[in-house]
Amino acid sequence: MGYPLRRAPFQVAKRGALRGLASHLSAVDPCPKGTGAGSGSPRSTMQTHVNQVILGLEVMKAGRFKQWAMGVAAMATPVLAFAQSADPERWQLNMGRGVTHLSNNAYDAHMLALWICVAIGVLVFGAMAVAMFKFRKSKGAVADRDFTHSTRLEILWTVIPVVLLVLMAAPATTKLIAMYDTRDAEMTVKVTGYQWMWKYEYLGQGVEFTSRLDRKSDALRQSGVVPTVADHANYLLDVDNMLVLPTDTKIRFVITADDVIHAWWVPALGWKQDAVPGIVNEAWTDISTPGIYRGQCAELCGKDHGFMPIVVKAVPPAEYRQWLAARRAGNAPAPAPAAAPAEPAPVEQAPNSDDEAAPAVAVAG
């Protein structure tokens, strides 16, 4: 910002000189015959160039003011609206509040530390400003050469930081302990990282599936063109199968990996957990607001690390139960074809009493 301010007086002077030159040229007597403004005379050409330069300066000035306004708006937005949206946005400066209990805890701890730092900065830089301007040499201030130390000041600048650290550490510790308390969960989802996709298993529900980069994003990234929002609104952040979860439900995650280390991270949930082969890590969440929340693998895991998006779709419990039933029905094996009815066995006819008596008579004879 300092560079435009230093150039401003020079630009004003230059613009004034050019305007003066333009007015001087317009006050000169008309050109001789055959050398008018439309004939390409040197004077008319010079005046045209001067007008173009003035117009360019005005456009530059308007563009610079527009840039300054956009910059001020970008810096003021987080101050005016402390909590950003759940998913990160372009030019976002402040931390997002998220949509879970844990993300709100993290946001509150962040804002507490931020305002303490702001207060410390105001006091320190305020004291420096007072010392530099009020006690400067030009006002006759003389340094105290006999001052060595002050016990009172040393006690103050030791006790005050300790108190501030305790004020920040106490709530942060309780919130950190709560982050790892997975008891009383109503359902469990197992997350397994692979190169380069995720596998989700709803333990005890009979539902499991893999989730990978959607085909449209994959085609765009291999096409060689520069994708735009019009081409794909969620480029590299969309999947073929979303992880569907119910709202207002405590959900336990068990997270692991099959090949290399991954990290399952959705910013709106407020935590990130490593997926390590041979180790099972735990986490939990309770989403309060229905919606679609996006994340990515946050641990370098190979050449396609940047193409492992995560999409969580939070729906009301009733809608989740309907989805789970439909998914369970889709995963169920096809029923075996019904067996053909068996043909009845032939029935042997009982021998006639006369037929049995005839051989007996013959033997007797």
Secondary structure as GFF3:
##gff-version 3
##sequence-region A 1 365
A	DSSP	alpha_helix	2	27	.	.	.	ID=ss1
A	DSSP	three_ten_helix	37	39	.	.	.	ID=ss2
A	DSSP	alpha_helix	42	80	.	.	.	ID=ss3
A	DSSP	alpha_helix	101	134	.	.	.	ID=ss4
A	DSSP	three_ten_helix	137	139	.	.	.	ID=ss5
A	DSSP	alpha_helix	151	179	.	.	.	ID=ss6
A	DSSP	beta_strand	187	194	.	.	.	ID=ss7
A	DSSP	beta_strand	197	202	.	.	.	ID=ss8
A	DSSP	beta_strand	207	211	.	.	.	ID=ss9
A	DSSP	alpha_helix	215	221	.	.	.	ID=ss10
A	DSSP	beta_strand	243	246	.	.	.	ID=ss11
A	DSSP	beta_strand	251	257	.	.	.	ID=ss12
A	DSSP	beta_strand	262	266	.	.	.	ID=ss13
A	DSSP	three_ten_helix	267	269	.	.	.	ID=ss14
A	DSSP	beta_strand	271	275	.	.	.	ID=ss15
A	DSSP	beta_strand	281	285	.	.	.	ID=ss16
A	DSSP	beta_strand	291	297	.	.	.	ID=ss17
A	DSSP	three_ten_helix	305	307	.	.	.	ID=ss18
A	DSSP	beta_strand	309	315	.	.	.	ID=ss19
A	DSSP	alpha_helix	317	331	.	.	.	ID=ss20
A	DSSP	alpha_helix	353	364	.	.	.	ID=ss21
###
